[in-house]
Amino acid sequence: MQSVINLLHICESLKIATLLYTFSFRNGHWYCVELFFVLGFFFWRAEAAREDKTCDCERRDP
């Protein structure tokens, strides 16, 4: 189940990255795409790490 959730997160990230890429291409600001994509990736990984810690705590406490 966790792998399905991770796959959905990846698809959502790719969709957002594609929208930003298209928007930036129209306006000629290529660097914005890379900045938003990198920041989005770090926020996504931080959120995933926080969820993993929560899951570990729930598993330990019956």
N, C-alpha and C positions, 0 to 999 in steps of 0.2 A: 504493500500500500504506500509506503514511504517513497518508493521509486516512482510510482505514478504521480505523486504530489511533486516530486522533484522535476519530473518531465513536464508537468504543467507550468511550473515556475520557469523552466528554460524556455518553453514556448511563449510564455507571456513576455519574458525578457527580449526574445527575438522579435516579437511583434512590436514592442515599444522601440527597440533599436531600429527596426525597419521604418517606422513612422518618423523617428527623429532623422534618419538618414535621408528620407524623401524630403522632409521639411527643410533640412539644411541644404540639400542640393538645390532646391528652388531659390533659396536666399543666398547661396554662394558662401555659406559659413561651414566649411568642412570640419574645422577644429571642434565645433560644438558637438558634433556627433561623437567623436572620440571621448570628449570630456564626460558627456552624459552617460555613455555606455560604460566607461570605467567606474564612475561614481555609482551607477545603478548596480553593477556587478558587485562592488564592495558592500553596498547596503543589502543586497540579496544574500550574500554569504554571511554577513553579520546576523541577519534575521534567521537564516538556516541554523547557524551555530547556537543561537539563543533557543530555538525550538528543540534542538537536540539535547540541550541541558535540561530543559523542562521535561522532555520525555524520559531522560535518565532518572530524574527525581521521582517521577510518577511510577516508574518501574520498581524503584527501591522500596517505596512505601506501599505496603499491601492494602 
